[in-house]
Amino acid sequence: MDEPPSDVLAFLRQHPSLRLLPNTRKVRCSLTGHELPCRLPELQEYTRGKKYQRLSGSFSNFDYAAFEPHIVPSTKNRHQLFCKLTLRHINKSPEHVLRHTQGRRYQRALHQYEECQKQGVEYVPACLL
C-alpha cells in the first residue's frame, strides 16, 4: 500500500479519533466506528458533521476516570455509567456526571461511604437497607 498524501496525514494528526487502517485505504473513527475513504474532502465533510462534533467535543477532554471508584461503566446499558453509591444510572455526558456528583444524594452517600471506611464497616447503599 502506498502512503496517503501529506495533507491527509496532517489532517489525521489534527483529529486523534481518526485512525488510518493498516493495509487499506480507509480511515476509522474511534468515536463512532465509521469507516471512511482516505480522501481529504470526505474526511473534512465527516468532521464537520453534527454527530462527530457532538461526540468529539464532549468526550475528548473529559476524564471519567476521576470518578472511577464510585462511577463505573454500566454493565446493562453500554451508553451509560453506573453510580455504586446511589445505585443510579447516569448518562455518559460530562454535564450529567458533574450534576450527579455535585448533587445532594451523591454527596450524602459519599459522606456515608467515608464514615463506613473510617469505622471499617462495609458500605450498604441507603436504598438497600
C-alpha positions in Angstrom: 0.0 0.0 0.0 1.3 3.4 -0.8 1.4 6.2 1.7 -1.6 8.6 1.8 -1.0 12.2 0.7 0.7 14.6 3.2 -2.4 16.8 3.5 -4.4 13.7 4.7 -1.7 12.8 7.2 -1.7 16.3 8.6 -5.5 16.2 8.9 -5.3 12.9 10.7 -2.8 14.4 13.2 -5.3 17.2 14.0 -8.1 14.6 14.7 -6.7 11.9 17.0 -10.0 10.0 16.9 -9.5 9.2 13.2 -7.1 6.3 12.6 -5.7 5.0 9.4 -6.4 1.3 9.0 -3.3 -0.8 8.0 -3.2 -2.4 4.6 -6.3 -0.5 3.4 -7.1 2.9 2.1 -9.6 3.6 4.8 -9.9 5.7 8.0 -11.9 4.6 11.0 -13.4 6.9 13.6 -12.9 5.6 17.1 -15.8 7.6 18.5 -18.5 6.3 16.1 -16.9 3.3 14.4 -17.5 4.8 10.9 -15.1 3.8 8.1 -14.3 6.4 5.5 -12.2 6.5 2.4 -8.8 8.1 2.8 -9.6 11.2 0.9 -9.4 14.7 2.3 -12.8 16.1 1.1 -14.7 13.1 2.6 -12.7 13.4 5.9 -13.4 17.1 6.1 -17.1 16.7 5.5 -17.3 13.9 8.1 -15.6 16.0 10.8 -18.0 18.9 10.1 -21.0 16.7 10.7 -23.2 17.0 13.8 -22.6 13.6 15.3 -18.8 13.9 15.1 -18.9 17.4 16.5 -21.1 16.3 19.4 -19.0 13.3 20.3 -15.6 14.9 19.8 -16.5 18.0 21.8 -17.9 16.3 24.9 -15.8 13.2 25.2 -12.4 14.3 24.1 -11.3 16.4 27.1 -13.4 15.0 29.9 -11.8 12.4 32.2 -14.3 9.9 33.6 -11.6 8.0 35.4 -11.5 10.8 38.0 -14.9 9.4 39.3 -13.7 5.8 38.8 -14.1 4.2 42.2 -17.8 5.0 42.6 -18.9 5.8 39.0 -18.2 3.0 36.5 -19.4 1.9 33.1 -22.8 0.2 33.3 -22.9 -3.5 32.5 -26.6 -3.3 31.4 -26.5 0.0 29.4 -23.4 0.5 27.4 -24.1 4.1 26.7 -24.5 5.0 30.4 -22.5 5.0 33.6 -23.5 3.5 37.0 -23.0 5.0 40.4 -22.2 2.4 43.0 -23.0 4.7 45.9 -26.6 5.7 44.9 -27.3 2.7 42.5 -28.3 5.1 39.8 -27.6 5.1 36.0 -26.1 8.3 34.7 -25.9 9.4 31.0 -22.4 9.3 29.7 -22.1 13.1 29.2 -19.9 15.4 31.2 -22.8 17.6 32.2 -24.8 14.7 33.7 -21.9 13.2 35.5 -20.9 16.6 37.1 -24.5 17.3 38.0 -24.9 13.9 39.7 -21.6 14.1 41.6 -22.4 17.6 42.9 -25.9 16.7 43.9 -27.2 16.2 47.4 -27.9 12.5 47.0 -24.4 11.6 45.9 -22.8 13.9 48.5 -24.8 12.3 51.3 -23.9 8.8 50.0 -20.2 9.7 49.7 -20.2 11.0 53.3 -21.7 7.8 54.5 -19.2 5.8 52.5 -16.3 7.7 54.0 -17.7 7.2 57.5 -18.0 3.4 56.9 -14.4 3.3 55.6 -13.2 5.0 58.8 -15.1 2.6 61.0 -14.1 -0.5 59.0 -17.7 -1.4 58.2 -18.9 -2.4 54.7 -20.9 0.3 53.0 -24.5 -0.6 52.1 -26.4 2.0 49.9 -29.4 3.5 51.7 -31.9 2.1 49.2 -30.9 -1.4 50.1 -31.4 -1.0 53.8 
